[in-house]
Amino acid sequence: MRAVIQKSFGGPEVLEVVEAERPRPLSGEVLVKVRAAAVNPVDVAVRAGAFPLLGEPPFGVGWDISGVVEEAAPGSRFAVGDEVYGMPFFPRAAQGYAEYVAAPSRQLARKPASVDHVHAAAVPLAALTAWQGLVQAAGVKAGDRVVIQRAAGGVGHFAVQIAKARGAHVIAVASAGRHDFVRGLGADEVIDYRTTDFTDVVDDADIVLDSLAQGDASLRALRPGGVLISVLEHGNPELAARVEAAGRRFAGISVEPDYASLEAIAALVDAGAIRPHVEETFALEDAGKAHELVAGGHVQGKIVLTV
């Protein structure tokens, strides 16, 4: 099979397509013929060595996949021909930029029927991060005032839609050029971070989804008893202590595979409550170009590789 690997840390140019042995599914696993694989900021950080999650190269990055079950080992949840999607093995290696991926069936879910593989692949890591933070950790509910940082990005654009689907009042933080986009996702208020510090105008939020490692600043926007969801500072005990001392609650999120949540998200996609946005697609051979775009930090929604 064709797969993208890297033999050293470095820029996008270290990503190369090689011929690799097709993985074999073990008991309880399935072999997925991958149709599309999304590119996330964590992929870029791991490739560059800024986030040494997988140890030393060689390895293949990539986790988000959507495809068709090619083989189903005994004990798996799926049958040959089933369309599935997911984020297997994270934070361990999945080598998602490949023609085939073997994964535990309980780390995958049936693909949303209403979208193609490209848009399904855009969902898992980003939507699971938003879901595990907003729904499972913070318990977002109708009437909550929720601030979403980087609201037009991968995690952010799903977070806006998930919060709205739960009946929350969403305050989206994004550049002015993205305001129409986030309003179209359901945002009730929008704040241009380039001209306004949202903590200067919001001090009564029930939940802040902080994806910029600005926990101490975000704390100022929360009402007493509010919840700070931190994506990048989830392992910061000092920040957690400061949040708790201020009478708020800290929820550090390190996303993990979860088929039940993927099923709930897929149901919202099929109901029209969540629309995955894909800004651009690239061929597997152009994974480096996809990484360049994601590294720029201004992607609207997601970038996806077609396989």
PATORSE-336956 format. One line per field, with one value per residue (C-alpha): residue number from 1; residue in one letter; chain; x, y, z. Coordinates in nm, 3 decimals. Layout:
<rs>
seq <- (NUM / ...)
type <- (a / ...)
mol <- (A / ...)
east <- (X / ...)
north <- (Y / ...)
up <- (Z / ...)
</rs>
This chain:
<rs>
seq <- (1 / 2 / 3 / 4 / 5 / 6 / 7 / 8 / 9 / 10 / 11 / 12 / 13 / 14 / 15 / 16 / 17 / 18 / 19 / 20 / 21 / 22 / 23 / 24 / 25 / 26 / 27 / 28 / 29 / 30 / 31 / 32 / 33 / 34 / 35 / 36 / 37 / 38 / 39 / 40 / 41 / 42 / 43 / 44 / 45 / 46 / 47 / 48 / 49 / 50 / 51 / 52 / 53 / 54 / 55 / 56 / 57 / 58 / 59 / 60 / 61 / 62 / 63 / 64 / 65 / 66 / 67 / 68 / 69 / 70 / 71 / 72 / 73 / 74 / 75 / 76 / 77 / 78 / 79 / 80 / 81 / 82 / 83 / 84 / 85 / 86 / 87 / 88 / 89 / 90 / 91 / 92 / 93 / 94 / 95 / 96 / 97 / 98 / 99 / 100 / 101 / 102 / 103 / 104 / 105 / 106 / 107 / 108 / 109 / 110 / 111 / 112 / 113 / 114 / 115 / 116 / 117 / 118 / 119 / 120 / 121 / 122 / 123 / 124 / 125 / 126 / 127 / 128 / 129 / 130 / 131 / 132 / 133 / 134 / 135 / 136 / 137 / 138 / 139 / 140 / 141 / 142 / 143 / 144 / 145 / 146 / 147 / 148 / 149 / 150 / 151 / 152 / 153 / 154 / 155 / 156 / 157 / 158 / 159 / 160 / 161 / 162 / 163 / 164 / 165 / 166 / 167 / 168 / 169 / 170 / 171 / 172 / 173 / 174 / 175 / 176 / 177 / 178 / 179 / 180 / 181 / 182 / 183 / 184 / 185 / 186 / 187 / 188 / 189 / 190 / 191 / 192 / 193 / 194 / 195 / 196 / 197 / 198 / 199 / 200 / 201 / 202 / 203 / 204 / 205 / 206 / 207 / 208 / 209 / 210 / 211 / 212 / 213 / 214 / 215 / 216 / 217 / 218 / 219 / 220 / 221 / 222 / 223 / 224 / 225 / 226 / 227 / 228 / 229 / 230 / 231 / 232 / 233 / 234 / 235 / 236 / 237 / 238 / 239 / 240 / 241 / 242 / 243 / 244 / 245 / 246 / 247 / 248 / 249 / 250 / 251 / 252 / 253 / 254 / 255 / 256 / 257 / 258 / 259 / 260 / 261 / 262 / 263 / 264 / 265 / 266 / 267 / 268 / 269 / 270 / 271 / 272 / 273 / 274 / 275 / 276 / 277 / 278 / 279 / 280 / 281 / 282 / 283 / 284 / 285 / 286 / 287 / 288 / 289 / 290 / 291 / 292 / 293 / 294 / 295 / 296 / 297 / 298 / 299 / 300 / 301 / 302 / 303 / 304 / 305 / 306 / 307)
type <- (m / r / a / v / i / q / k / s / f / g / g / p / e / v / l / e / v / v / e / a / e / r / p / r / p / l / s / g / e / v / l / v / k / v / r / a / a / a / v / n / p / v / d / v / a / v / r / a / g / a / f / p / l / l / g / e / p / p / f / g / v / g / w / d / i / s / g / v / v / e / e / a / a / p / g / s / r / f / a / v / g / d / e / v / y / g / m / p / f / f / p / r / a / a / q / g / y / a / e / y / v / a / a / p / s / r / q / l / a / r / k / p / a / s / v / d / h / v / h / a / a / a / v / p / l / a / a / l / t / a / w / q / g / l / v / q / a / a / g / v / k / a / g / d / r / v / v / i / q / r / a / a / g / g / v / g / h / f / a / v / q / i / a / k / a / r / g / a / h / v / i / a / v / a / s / a / g / r / h / d / f / v / r / g / l / g / a / d / e / v / i / d / y / r / t / t / d / f / t / d / v / v / d / d / a / d / i / v / l / d / s / l / a / q / g / d / a / s / l / r / a / l / r / p / g / g / v / l / i / s / v / l / e / h / g / n / p / e / l / a / a / r / v / e / a / a / g / r / r / f / a / g / i / s / v / e / p / d / y / a / s / l / e / a / i / a / a / l / v / d / a / g / a / i / r / p / h / v / e / e / t / f / a / l / e / d / a / g / k / a / h / e / l / v / a / g / g / h / v / q / g / k / i / v / l / t / v)
mol <- (A / A / A / A / A / A / A / A / A / A / A / A / A / A / A / A / A / A / A / A / A / A / A / A / A / A / A / A / A / A / A / A / A / A / A / A / A / A / A / A / A / A / A / A / A / A / A / A / A / A / A / A / A / A / A / A / A / A / A / A / A / A / A / A / A / A / A / A / A / A / A / A / A / A / A / A / A / A / A / A / A / A / A / A / A / A / A / A / A / A / A / A / A / A / A / A / A / A / A / A / A / A / A / A / A / A / A / A / A / A / A / A / A / A / A / A / A / A / A / A / A / A / A / A / A / A / A / A / A / A / A / A / A / A / A / A / A / A / A / A / A / A / A / A / A / A / A / A / A / A / A / A / A / A / A / A / A / A / A / A / A / A / A / A / A / A / A / A / A / A / A / A / A / A / A / A / A / A / A / A / A / A / A / A / A / A / A / A / A / A / A / A / A / A / A / A / A / A / A / A / A / A / A / A / A / A / A / A / A / A / A / A / A / A / A / A / A / A / A / A / A / A / A / A / A / A / A / A / A / A / A / A / A / A / A / A / A / A / A / A / A / A / A / A / A / A / A / A / A / A / A / A / A / A / A / A / A / A / A / A / A / A / A / A / A / A / A / A / A / A / A / A / A / A / A / A / A / A / A / A / A / A / A / A / A / A / A / A / A / A / A / A / A / A / A / A / A / A / A / A / A / A / A / A / A / A / A)
east <- (0.000 / 0.098 / 0.160 / 0.309 / 0.598 / 0.883 / 1.235 / 1.335 / 1.181 / 1.161 / 0.949 / 0.674 / 0.937 / 1.018 / 0.681 / 0.720 / 0.498 / 0.642 / 0.532 / 0.455 / 0.321 / -0.055 / -0.147 / -0.331 / -0.627 / -0.604 / -0.898 / -1.161 / -1.009 / -1.099 / -0.890 / -1.018 / -0.960 / -0.909 / -1.089 / -0.992 / -0.772 / -0.782 / -0.482 / -0.482 / -0.248 / -0.122 / -0.001 / 0.206 / 0.353 / 0.444 / 0.603 / 0.818 / 0.930 / 0.760 / 0.535 / 0.733 / 0.427 / 0.552 / 0.918 / 1.185 / 1.110 / 1.054 / 0.678 / 0.363 / 0.144 / -0.231 / -0.529 / -0.859 / -0.983 / -1.299 / -1.328 / -1.473 / -1.413 / -1.200 / -1.152 / -1.328 / -1.148 / -1.346 / -1.499 / -1.516 / -1.827 / -1.842 / -1.875 / -1.692 / -1.835 / -1.940 / -1.850 / -1.673 / -1.488 / -1.281 / -0.956 / -0.792 / -0.512 / -0.463 / -0.224 / -0.032 / 0.054 / -0.223 / -0.043 / -0.364 / -0.214 / -0.226 / -0.437 / -0.518 / -0.539 / -0.605 / -0.783 / -0.992 / -1.354 / -1.458 / -1.249 / -1.455 / -1.820 / -2.043 / -1.978 / -2.253 / -2.468 / -2.542 / -2.182 / -1.905 / -1.580 / -1.395 / -1.633 / -1.659 / -1.279 / -1.285 / -1.490 / -1.329 / -1.038 / -1.176 / -1.539 / -1.443 / -1.231 / -1.527 / -1.773 / -1.558 / -1.499 / -1.839 / -2.074 / -1.888 / -1.666 / -1.864 / -2.217 / -2.325 / -2.701 / -2.975 / -2.925 / -2.555 / -2.339 / -2.045 / -1.733 / -1.556 / -1.203 / -1.076 / -1.438 / -1.372 / -1.105 / -1.122 / -1.225 / -1.395 / -1.637 / -1.757 / -1.777 / -2.005 / -2.243 / -2.236 / -2.307 / -2.595 / -2.736 / -2.748 / -2.936 / -2.650 / -2.595 / -2.269 / -2.016 / -1.766 / -1.418 / -1.278 / -1.128 / -1.371 / -1.332 / -1.469 / -1.773 / -2.022 / -1.893 / -1.936 / -2.273 / -2.376 / -2.278 / -2.517 / -2.308 / -2.525 / -2.249 / -1.913 / -1.601 / -1.306 / -0.998 / -0.783 / -0.967 / -1.126 / -1.011 / -1.315 / -1.240 / -1.304 / -1.661 / -1.756 / -1.750 / -2.051 / -1.974 / -2.079 / -1.817 / -1.504 / -1.345 / -0.980 / -0.781 / -0.505 / -0.333 / -0.470 / -0.620 / -0.547 / -0.698 / -0.998 / -1.064 / -1.164 / -1.457 / -1.614 / -1.886 / -1.837 / -1.893 / -1.817 / -1.605 / -1.274 / -1.212 / -0.845 / -0.726 / -0.356 / -0.300 / -0.484 / -0.177 / -0.111 / -0.178 / -0.083 / -0.347 / -0.602 / -0.528 / -0.569 / -0.900 / -1.033 / -0.907 / -1.103 / -1.425 / -1.444 / -1.400 / -1.109 / -1.158 / -0.842 / -0.916 / -0.686 / -0.897 / -0.931 / -1.105 / -1.471 / -1.710 / -2.020 / -1.944 / -1.868 / -2.212 / -2.377 / -2.186 / -2.278 / -2.646 / -2.617 / -2.445 / -2.723 / -2.984 / -2.825 / -2.719 / -2.348 / -2.194 / -1.826 / -1.650 / -1.358 / -1.160 / -0.940 / -0.841 / -0.504 / -0.385 / -0.186 / 0.128 / 0.069 / 0.056 / 0.342 / 0.139 / -0.152 / 0.082 / 0.206 / -0.149 / -0.242 / 0.081 / -0.022 / -0.292 / -0.566 / -0.759 / -1.137 / -1.269 / -1.048 / -0.797 / -0.837 / -0.625 / -0.800 / -0.668)
north <- (0.000 / 0.365 / 0.545 / 0.877 / 0.849 / 1.067 / 0.953 / 1.264 / 1.567 / 1.878 / 2.081 / 1.954 / 1.825 / 1.532 / 1.374 / 1.114 / 0.853 / 0.503 / 0.148 / -0.015 / -0.349 / -0.356 / -0.396 / -0.708 / -0.667 / -0.851 / -0.991 / -0.721 / -0.501 / -0.408 / -0.319 / 0.007 / 0.101 / 0.470 / 0.712 / 1.034 / 1.146 / 1.485 / 1.698 / 1.849 / 2.097 / 1.816 / 1.634 / 1.938 / 1.970 / 1.601 / 1.610 / 1.908 / 1.759 / 2.035 / 1.778 / 1.450 / 1.233 / 0.935 / 0.929 / 0.937 / 0.886 / 0.694 / 0.701 / 0.810 / 1.089 / 1.126 / 1.000 / 1.115 / 0.865 / 0.774 / 0.467 / 0.123 / -0.196 / -0.428 / -0.704 / -0.769 / -0.987 / -1.206 / -1.002 / -0.675 / -0.455 / -0.420 / -0.622 / -0.600 / -0.311 / -0.097 / 0.271 / 0.388 / 0.688 / 0.766 / 0.867 / 0.537 / 0.495 / 0.864 / 0.962 / 0.660 / 0.619 / 0.529 / 0.620 / 0.763 / 0.902 / 0.564 / 0.349 / 0.107 / 0.138 / -0.144 / -0.031 / -0.158 / -0.155 / 0.016 / 0.318 / 0.364 / 0.443 / 0.425 / 0.718 / 0.983 / 0.875 / 1.229 / 1.330 / 1.193 / 1.047 / 1.378 / 1.556 / 1.258 / 1.247 / 1.611 / 1.530 / 1.296 / 1.464 / 1.818 / 1.730 / 1.483 / 1.754 / 1.991 / 1.721 / 1.582 / 1.934 / 2.095 / 1.800 / 1.550 / 1.775 / 2.100 / 1.961 / 2.242 / 2.295 / 2.522 / 2.883 / 2.858 / 3.144 / 2.980 / 3.153 / 2.969 / 3.080 / 3.029 / 2.973 / 2.937 / 2.672 / 2.294 / 2.248 / 2.587 / 2.544 / 2.214 / 2.363 / 2.643 / 2.392 / 2.147 / 2.423 / 2.553 / 2.201 / 2.185 / 2.517 / 2.740 / 3.108 / 3.111 / 3.394 / 3.327 / 3.479 / 3.505 / 3.755 / 3.991 / 3.808 / 3.491 / 3.649 / 3.560 / 3.203 / 3.159 / 3.332 / 3.080 / 2.805 / 2.952 / 3.194 / 3.446 / 3.702 / 3.749 / 3.925 / 4.027 / 3.927 / 4.165 / 4.470 / 4.352 / 4.143 / 3.928 / 3.938 / 4.313 / 4.261 / 3.923 / 3.853 / 3.627 / 3.322 / 2.983 / 2.810 / 2.923 / 2.685 / 2.794 / 2.657 / 2.920 / 2.845 / 3.169 / 3.014 / 3.296 / 3.552 / 3.332 / 3.296 / 3.664 / 3.598 / 3.334 / 3.388 / 3.229 / 2.855 / 2.871 / 2.615 / 2.674 / 2.407 / 2.404 / 2.217 / 2.308 / 2.348 / 2.037 / 1.916 / 2.241 / 2.181 / 2.536 / 2.679 / 2.429 / 2.539 / 2.908 / 2.840 / 2.643 / 2.907 / 3.168 / 2.972 / 2.837 / 2.482 / 2.361 / 2.096 / 1.995 / 1.806 / 1.553 / 1.400 / 1.022 / 0.771 / 0.724 / 0.544 / 0.636 / 1.007 / 0.957 / 0.798 / 1.095 / 1.338 / 1.142 / 1.163 / 1.543 / 1.555 / 1.348 / 1.569 / 1.878 / 2.024 / 1.988 / 2.070 / 1.981 / 2.250 / 2.149 / 2.442 / 2.242 / 1.887 / 1.749 / 1.420 / 1.189 / 1.286 / 1.650 / 1.596 / 1.844 / 2.119 / 2.040 / 2.071 / 2.409 / 2.539 / 2.406 / 2.540 / 2.889 / 2.887 / 3.044 / 2.745 / 2.781 / 2.445 / 2.156 / 2.036 / 1.679 / 1.436 / 1.219 / 0.865)
up <- (0.000 / -0.030 / 0.297 / 0.403 / 0.648 / 0.770 / 0.849 / 1.041 / 1.210 / 0.996 / 0.760 / 0.531 / 0.290 / 0.525 / 0.442 / 0.168 / 0.006 / 0.031 / -0.041 / 0.293 / 0.407 / 0.446 / 0.815 / 0.932 / 1.168 / 1.499 / 1.695 / 1.746 / 1.476 / 1.121 / 0.820 / 0.672 / 0.310 / 0.366 / 0.134 / 0.312 / 0.601 / 0.770 / 0.864 / 1.213 / 1.385 / 1.609 / 1.296 / 1.205 / 1.556 / 1.572 / 1.226 / 1.319 / 1.651 / 1.851 / 2.016 / 2.040 / 2.084 / 1.882 / 1.980 / 1.715 / 1.343 / 1.128 / 1.171 / 0.994 / 1.130 / 1.088 / 1.286 / 1.130 / 0.873 / 0.683 / 0.466 / 0.402 / 0.600 / 0.386 / 0.645 / 0.975 / 1.229 / 1.472 / 1.752 / 1.560 / 1.553 / 1.176 / 0.858 / 0.528 / 0.327 / 0.623 / 0.595 / 0.909 / 1.046 / 1.351 / 1.519 / 1.610 / 1.863 / 1.948 / 2.106 / 1.980 / 1.613 / 1.368 / 1.042 / 0.906 / 0.585 / 0.414 / 0.184 / 0.468 / 0.845 / 1.093 / 1.409 / 1.701 / 1.592 / 1.916 / 1.820 / 1.504 / 1.430 / 1.126 / 0.896 / 0.889 / 0.595 / 0.480 / 0.398 / 0.180 / 0.309 / 0.273 / 0.508 / 0.742 / 0.776 / 0.881 / 1.190 / 1.446 / 1.626 / 1.616 / 1.689 / 1.963 / 2.127 / 2.125 / 2.236 / 2.517 / 2.643 / 2.607 / 2.659 / 2.873 / 3.087 / 3.107 / 3.066 / 2.833 / 2.843 / 2.714 / 2.814 / 2.892 / 2.767 / 2.591 / 2.455 / 2.173 / 2.087 / 1.729 / 1.636 / 1.262 / 1.299 / 1.318 / 1.682 / 1.698 / 1.411 / 1.555 / 1.905 / 1.786 / 1.629 / 1.920 / 2.173 / 1.958 / 1.923 / 2.304 / 2.322 / 2.436 / 2.359 / 2.163 / 2.165 / 1.887 / 1.883 / 1.530 / 1.287 / 1.113 / 0.784 / 0.946 / 1.112 / 0.838 / 0.847 / 1.223 / 1.219 / 0.956 / 1.200 / 1.457 / 1.662 / 1.847 / 1.901 / 1.734 / 1.861 / 1.645 / 1.845 / 1.641 / 1.774 / 2.098 / 2.394 / 2.463 / 2.837 / 2.825 / 2.708 / 2.856 / 3.230 / 3.277 / 3.061 / 3.190 / 2.975 / 2.789 / 2.540 / 2.544 / 2.251 / 2.263 / 2.596 / 2.742 / 3.051 / 3.296 / 3.059 / 2.980 / 3.352 / 3.363 / 3.128 / 3.352 / 3.610 / 3.954 / 3.909 / 3.537 / 3.356 / 3.179 / 2.916 / 2.826 / 2.516 / 2.515 / 2.891 / 3.002 / 3.192 / 3.378 / 3.749 / 3.844 / 3.610 / 3.740 / 4.096 / 4.007 / 3.836 / 4.132 / 4.378 / 4.183 / 4.236 / 3.882 / 3.749 / 3.538 / 3.268 / 3.085 / 2.764 / 2.602 / 2.326 / 2.310 / 2.080 / 2.176 / 1.943 / 2.147 / 2.108 / 1.739 / 1.702 / 1.877 / 1.656 / 1.342 / 1.442 / 1.465 / 1.126 / 0.970 / 1.139 / 0.983 / 1.318 / 1.240 / 0.902 / 0.865 / 0.665 / 0.442 / 0.307 / 0.069 / -0.026 / -0.135 / -0.280 / -0.054 / -0.247 / -0.152 / 0.224 / 0.262 / 0.096 / 0.328 / 0.627 / 0.504 / 0.491 / 0.835 / 0.984 / 0.872 / 1.139 / 0.931 / 0.797 / 0.799 / 0.911 / 0.801 / 0.540 / 0.408 / 0.207 / -0.049 / -0.078)
</rs>
